Amino acid sequence: MDSLSSGAAAVAVANSNSVADLQDRTSCDLVVIGPGRASPRAASVLADALGLPIEAVVDAIYRAPGRLAGGLTAADAETLAGMLAPLGLDLAVLPAGTLPRRGALRDVAAELVDPDAADAVAAALGRFVGMEAEAALDLLLTPPGIILGNVTPPTVAALAAALPSGAVRLLEVEPDAARYALFAAGLTPVQASLLRGHLPPGAAIGADGSALLLGLSRSEADALWRRLRAPEKVRLVPEPLLRFGILLHQVAPDAAEALERLAGVPAADFALVAAALPLPVESDLPLAGLDARLAAYAEAGLAVTAELESFAPVVLELLSASPEALAAAGLTGPAPIATPPLWRPRARLLRHRLEAAGAEVVEAAA
């Protein structure tokens, strides 16, 4: 414990109570309000220092608020808080038994919105979750991009504060309240038969053994997962994390203005687009509002379909690139050359970096 005492600072007291106000109370609790600036190592340090199970300390920190110590005098609680201050946790001394209610547990996914900040994001995320920056970047760029699981709002706030401002979009999902999508690929005939009875009207299993089921509760999704017994072929994804693209198949002759309004395609390019169909016109759309968007296209005389992008790998075709740009991308040989299939978030970051190095790049379906 003595090793934590150097550099101790005064601790904030929650609920507008100062330590002086609590001096005459017989019992106080030392409470974690949030992870603050603490590293993952703080949990093991606290567990050793306080003689608590590591699981209890992790729960108190990352599912804060959580009680670290109870039944203390105000003076002892203040002293303990000061000794723990170097760990960087958000601590509070509260009257015994007044632990604030926890928020609902949630999973947290992240989308990189500033590719120039990717390295800084990876370093900050790695420090927060306790892994190397490269592994943290892999976590961020692998769909559906979930980087934290079963945490409370104070942990989400601490993560947001730790990441470079504006570089990442955080998406929170409460697992018990969310609806889920089951995405399957390469199912065997037996697995497909098991799944077929759960398909919604109009849905079918593809000839390649692929299927997409929407609107499942957590319990329904888990039951299907266990029944299929194919963890390498099936993904369960909270619906708010799914992303779709819109593929344009046919256009009415007078739909140029509508296509520009809906998809941003210049009216001057309408004839070129009509001659190149089918053609993707939008991407990165959430499921919420997708039906209304498809209806708007149909009303404008534009025949479209929604395509699930979340797990569709893409290939980058480098039409021209310097040897240095190719080497940085891990590619050998002169352009033109194509990358192996990549998850879309990783492909977008690589494309950004290649184009910044002067390469000419186009994206194609894998």
matplotlib code that plots the C-alpha trace (Angstrom):
import matplotlib.pyplot as plt

x = [0.0, 2.9, 4.0, 0.7, 1.0, 3.5, 2.0, -1.5, -4.1, -7.3, -10.3, -13.6, -16.6, -19.8, -23.3, -22.2, -20.8, -17.3, -15.1, -15.5, -19.2, -18.7, -16.4, -19.1, -20.5, -19.7, -19.4, -18.4, -17.8, -15.0, -16.6, -15.3, -17.3, -15.6, -12.3, -11.0, -7.4, -6.6, -4.9, -6.0, -3.2, -5.0, -7.3, -4.5, -2.8, -6.1, -6.8, -3.4, -3.5, -7.0, -7.0, -10.0, -10.7, -9.6, -13.1, -14.7, -12.3, -12.7, -16.5, -16.2, -14.1, -15.6, -19.2, -19.0, -20.2, -18.8, -17.8, -14.1, -14.2, -17.0, -17.5, -14.7, -14.6, -14.5, -10.9, -9.8, -11.8, -10.1, -6.6, -7.3, -8.6, -5.5, -3.2, -5.1, -5.2, -2.0, -3.9, -6.1, -9.5, -12.5, -13.2, -15.7, -16.3, -20.0, -22.2, -22.3, -24.9, -25.6, -24.0, -25.6, -27.6, -25.7, -26.7, -27.6, -24.7, -23.8, -21.4, -19.4, -18.5, -16.4, -16.1, -13.0, -14.1, -10.7, -8.2, -5.4, -5.8, -5.8, -2.4, -3.2, -6.6, -4.9, -2.4, -5.1, -7.4, -4.6, -3.7, -7.3, -8.0, -4.5, -3.2, -0.7, -1.7, -1.6, -4.0, -6.3, -6.4, -7.3, -10.2, -11.4, -11.2, -12.9, -16.6, -18.7, -16.0, -17.0, -14.2, -15.7, -18.3, -20.6, -19.6, -21.6, -21.8, -18.9, -16.5, -17.9, -17.3, -13.8, -13.0, -14.4, -12.2, -9.2, -9.6, -8.5, -11.4, -13.6, -11.5, -13.9, -17.7, -18.8, -22.0, -23.5, -25.8, -27.6, -27.5, -30.6, -32.7, -31.3, -32.6, -30.1, -29.3, -28.0, -25.7, -24.8, -22.5, -21.5, -24.1, -24.3, -27.6, -28.4, -27.7, -29.7, -32.6, -32.4, -32.5, -35.2, -38.0, -37.0, -36.8, -39.3, -41.8, -40.1, -36.6, -34.6, -31.3, -28.9, -27.5, -24.2, -25.7, -26.0, -28.8, -29.7, -32.3, -33.3, -35.3, -34.2, -34.2, -31.0, -32.4, -33.7, -30.3, -28.4, -30.8, -30.2, -26.4, -26.4, -28.6, -26.5, -23.3, -21.3, -19.4, -17.1, -20.0, -22.5, -22.3, -24.7, -24.7, -26.8, -28.9, -27.7, -24.2, -25.2, -24.3, -25.9, -25.3, -27.9, -27.4, -29.2, -30.6, -32.9, -33.8, -36.8, -35.9, -36.9, -35.3, -32.0, -33.1, -34.3, -31.1, -29.1, -31.3, -31.3, -27.8, -25.8, -25.2, -24.9, -27.7, -25.1, -23.8, -27.2, -26.7, -23.4, -24.9, -27.8, -25.5, -23.4, -26.1, -26.2, -24.2, -23.7, -25.0, -24.9, -23.0, -22.6, -26.4, -27.8, -30.7, -32.9, -34.6, -33.5, -37.0, -38.1, -35.0, -35.7, -39.3, -38.1, -36.1, -39.0, -41.4, -38.8, -38.7, -35.4, -35.2, -32.8, -31.9, -30.2, -27.0, -25.4, -22.0, -20.8, -19.3, -18.7, -15.0, -13.6, -10.5, -8.5, -7.1, -4.0, -3.9, -0.7, 1.5, 5.1, 7.3, 7.2, 3.4, 3.3, 5.8, 3.9, 0.7, 2.6, 2.4, 5.2, 5.4, 4.6, 1.1, -1.5, -2.0, -4.8, -4.9, -6.2, -9.9, -10.2, -12.9, -14.4, -13.1, -9.5, -9.8, -10.9, -8.0, -5.6, -7.1, -6.8, -3.1, -2.4, -4.0, -2.2, 1.0, -0.1, -1.5, -4.5, -6.9, -10.4, -12.5, -14.1, -16.2, -14.1]
y = [0.0, 2.4, 2.2, 4.0, 6.9, 9.1, 11.9, 11.4, 14.0, 15.1, 13.0, 14.5, 13.7, 12.9, 14.1, 17.6, 16.1, 17.2, 15.0, 17.6, 17.2, 13.5, 13.6, 13.0, 10.0, 6.6, 4.7, 5.7, 3.8, 4.4, 4.1, 4.0, 6.5, 5.6, 4.3, 7.9, 7.8, 4.4, 1.7, -1.9, -2.6, -0.6, -3.5, -5.9, -3.3, -2.6, -6.3, -6.9, -3.7, -4.3, -8.1, -8.3, -10.8, -9.4, -10.1, -7.9, -5.0, -5.2, -5.2, -2.1, -0.2, -1.1, -1.4, 1.6, 2.8, 0.1, -0.1, -0.7, -0.5, -0.1, 0.6, 3.2, 6.4, 9.5, 10.1, 6.6, 6.8, 10.1, 8.6, 5.5, 7.6, 9.7, 6.7, 5.3, 8.7, 8.0, 5.2, 7.8, 6.4, 8.6, 8.0, 9.3, 9.0, 8.4, 7.7, 4.0, 2.2, 5.1, 3.6, 5.1, 2.9, 1.4, 2.1, -0.7, -2.8, -2.1, -3.2, -0.5, -0.5, 2.1, 3.4, 5.3, 8.6, 10.3, 7.9, 10.4, 9.7, 5.9, 5.4, 7.8, 6.0, 2.6, 3.8, 5.3, 2.3, -0.1, 1.7, 1.7, -2.0, -3.2, -4.5, -3.5, -0.7, -3.1, -5.5, -2.6, -1.4, -4.9, -4.9, -1.5, -2.5, -6.0, -5.9, -5.2, -3.2, -4.1, -2.9, -3.2, -5.5, -5.4, -2.0, 0.8, 4.5, 5.8, 3.4, 4.6, 8.2, 7.4, 5.7, 8.7, 11.0, 8.9, 8.8, 11.6, 14.1, 13.6, 10.6, 7.8, 7.4, 5.3, 3.2, 1.8, -1.3, -2.7, -6.5, -7.4, -4.7, -4.9, -6.8, -9.0, -10.2, -13.6, -13.7, -17.2, -18.3, -21.7, -23.6, -27.4, -28.8, -30.0, -26.6, -24.9, -27.2, -26.3, -22.6, -22.7, -23.0, -19.7, -17.6, -14.7, -14.7, -14.1, -14.9, -17.8, -19.6, -18.9, -21.7, -21.0, -21.7, -18.0, -16.4, -13.2, -13.1, -9.8, -8.8, -11.6, -11.1, -11.9, -15.2, -16.2, -15.4, -17.4, -20.4, -20.4, -20.1, -23.1, -25.1, -24.5, -25.4, -23.5, -20.6, -20.3, -19.8, -17.8, -14.2, -12.6, -8.8, -6.2, -4.6, -1.0, -2.1, -3.4, -1.3, -1.5, -0.2, 0.6, -1.0, 0.7, -1.7, 0.4, 4.0, 5.8, 8.2, 11.2, 10.2, 12.2, 14.9, 12.3, 10.3, 13.5, 14.3, 10.9, 9.7, 12.8, 11.6, 14.6, 14.9, 15.5, 12.0, 10.3, 8.8, 7.4, 5.8, 4.4, 2.7, 1.1, -0.5, -2.2, 0.3, 1.0, 4.5, 4.6, 2.9, 2.8, 3.1, 1.8, -0.5, 2.1, 4.1, 1.8, 0.7, 4.3, 5.1, 2.2, 3.4, 6.9, 5.4, 3.3, 6.3, 8.2, 5.4, 4.0, 0.2, -0.6, -3.3, -3.1, -5.0, -6.0, -4.5, -5.3, -8.7, -8.3, -8.2, -5.9, -5.8, -2.7, -2.5, -0.3, 1.1, 2.9, 3.3, 4.0, 1.2, 2.9, 3.0, -0.7, -1.7, 0.3, -1.7, -5.0, -5.6, -6.8, -6.3, -3.3, -1.9, -2.7, -5.1, -6.0, -6.6, -9.7, -9.5, -7.1, -6.1, -2.8, -0.7, -1.9, -1.4, 2.2, 3.0, 1.4, 3.2, 6.5, 5.9, 4.7, 7.7, 10.0, 8.4, 9.2, 5.8, 5.5, 3.1, 1.7, -0.5, -3.7, -6.5, -9.5]
z = [0.0, 0.8, -2.9, -3.8, -1.4, -3.2, -5.1, -3.6, -4.3, -2.7, -3.9, -5.0, -2.8, -4.8, -4.1, -2.9, 0.3, 1.3, 3.5, 6.3, 6.2, 6.8, 9.7, 12.2, 10.3, 11.7, 8.4, 4.9, 1.6, -0.9, -4.3, -7.9, -9.9, -13.2, -14.6, -15.2, -16.5, -15.0, -17.0, -16.9, -14.5, -11.8, -11.3, -10.3, -8.2, -6.3, -5.9, -4.3, -2.2, -0.8, -0.7, -3.0, -5.8, -9.1, -10.6, -7.9, -8.6, -12.4, -11.8, -9.6, -12.1, -15.5, -14.3, -12.1, -9.7, -7.5, -3.9, -3.2, 0.6, 3.1, 6.8, 7.0, 9.0, 6.8, 7.8, 6.9, 3.6, 2.7, 3.5, 1.4, -1.5, -1.4, -1.4, -4.5, -6.3, -8.4, -10.2, -11.9, -11.0, -10.3, -6.7, -4.2, -0.5, 0.2, 3.3, 3.8, 1.7, -0.7, -3.8, -6.9, -9.2, -12.1, -15.6, -17.9, -19.2, -22.8, -25.5, -27.3, -31.0, -32.7, -36.3, -37.4, -38.9, -39.2, -41.0, -40.4, -36.7, -37.0, -35.3, -32.4, -32.0, -31.9, -29.3, -27.1, -27.4, -26.7, -23.5, -22.4, -23.0, -22.2, -25.6, -28.2, -30.6, -33.6, -31.9, -30.9, -34.5, -35.6, -33.1, -34.4, -38.0, -37.7, -38.2, -36.2, -34.4, -30.8, -28.6, -25.1, -23.7, -20.6, -19.3, -17.8, -19.0, -16.9, -18.7, -22.1, -21.0, -19.9, -23.2, -25.2, -23.2, -23.8, -27.6, -29.9, -30.2, -33.3, -34.6, -33.6, -33.5, -30.5, -30.8, -27.6, -27.6, -24.6, -25.3, -23.3, -25.1, -28.6, -31.6, -33.3, -36.8, -37.5, -40.5, -41.8, -44.6, -45.9, -44.0, -44.5, -45.8, -42.2, -40.7, -43.5, -42.7, -39.0, -39.8, -42.5, -40.0, -38.5, -41.7, -42.0, -44.9, -48.2, -46.9, -48.2, -47.7, -50.6, -52.8, -51.1, -47.7, -46.7, -44.8, -42.9, -40.1, -38.6, -35.5, -33.2, -29.4, -27.6, -26.3, -29.8, -31.3, -28.7, -29.1, -32.9, -32.4, -30.1, -32.4, -35.5, -33.7, -36.3, -34.6, -37.6, -40.0, -38.0, -36.6, -34.2, -34.5, -32.8, -35.5, -34.8, -35.9, -39.3, -42.3, -45.8, -49.3, -52.0, -55.4, -58.3, -60.9, -63.2, -63.7, -65.1, -68.0, -65.9, -62.6, -63.0, -60.5, -58.0, -58.2, -57.5, -54.6, -53.0, -53.7, -54.7, -58.3, -60.5, -63.0, -65.7, -65.1, -65.3, -68.8, -67.8, -64.7, -66.6, -69.0, -66.2, -64.1, -61.7, -59.7, -56.0, -55.2, -51.3, -48.5, -44.8, -44.1, -40.8, -40.7, -39.0, -41.7, -44.5, -45.5, -45.8, -47.9, -50.3, -50.6, -51.6, -54.4, -55.6, -55.6, -57.8, -60.4, -59.3, -58.8, -56.0, -53.5, -50.1, -49.8, -46.4, -46.4, -42.8, -43.7, -47.4, -48.1, -50.8, -52.9, -53.7, -57.2, -57.5, -61.0, -60.3, -57.2, -56.3, -55.0, -51.6, -51.5, -52.5, -49.8, -47.1, -48.1, -47.9, -51.6, -53.9, -57.6, -59.8, -60.3, -61.5, -58.6, -56.3, -52.5, -50.9, -49.8, -46.9, -44.4, -45.5, -42.6, -43.2, -46.9, -46.4, -44.2, -46.6, -49.5, -47.7, -47.0, -50.5, -52.1, -49.7, -51.1, -54.6, -55.7, -57.9, -56.3, -57.0, -54.8, -56.1, -54.6, -53.5]

ax = plt.figure().add_subplot(projection="3d")
ax.plot(x, y, z, "-o")
ax.set_aspect("equal")
plt.show()
